[in-house]
Amino acid sequence: MPLCREYSVGDIRIAVWEMNETSDELSSLLAPECLAGLPVACSEQRRRERLAVRVLLSRLCGNNACIVYDAAGKPMLECAAGFISISHTRGYALLAHSPELSFGIDVELLSRDASSAARRFMRADDIAALEPVVAKKAILLRWCVCEALFKLVGNVGGTYRDHVFLETPLPLADGTLKVHLRGCGNFPDGDYVAHCIEDDGLLVVCLTP
C-alpha cells in the first residue's frame, strides 16, 4: 500500500504509511543509501515499521537524509536540515518534518480504548468529571497529547498525571488544545499547544505556541 495520508500543521509536513508490505517489499522501495545504518530489528513487525519510516523520510527529506538518535533516544536528522518526529500504531507508520520547529507527534487508532490505563496518566477527579458520551475520546486524546509532549520535551519521569494540564478535555473548533506542564522537577514549567487531527485515526502534534 503506498502513502495513504498527508497532512500539514503550519510548516510541519506529516506523512502516514499503511504497512501492508513485507520488509523485503519495503526495502525494494528504498535506494541503497537509505538502508545504510538501519538498526537490526528483532522482529518482522519492527523491521517493517523502521523501513516504512525510511520510505517516508526519503519522501519528505530526500535520499541523503539519515536518522540518528540522541542520548535520550530522540530521533534527529543527519545530512538534512530541520526536525522530525516518528509514531506508529497498529498497521501504520508516521513521520513528520519541519525545517524550523521542534515538535512531538503521536497517532492512535480511534478504535483504541485507553480507559483501562487512564489512571496512569489522568487524575481520578479529571476522569470522573468527563461526560460519559465523550469520555473514551477524551481519554485517548489525553494519551496522545502526553505521548506527543514526551517526544517534544523528553521523559518527565512518568508524572504526566499530576503535571500535565489540558484547558479543555476536547479540542476547540479549530482543532487546537492548550497544554500546560507544571511542577515537574528538572523540567521547567511550559505552555504548549496541541494540534489535533481526526481522520481514520487521532493525530496530535504538540509544539510551543
PyMOL commands that set and color helices and strands:
alter all, ss='L'
color gray80, all
select helices_A, chain A and resi 23-27+32-35+44-61+115-120+124-129+132-153+160-163
alter helices_A, ss='H'
color red, helices_A
select strands_A, chain A and resi 3-9+12-18+66-69+75-78+83-89+92-98+104-109+164-166+176-181+190-198+201-207
alter strands_A, ss='S'
color yellow, strands_A
deselect
rebuild
show_as cartoon
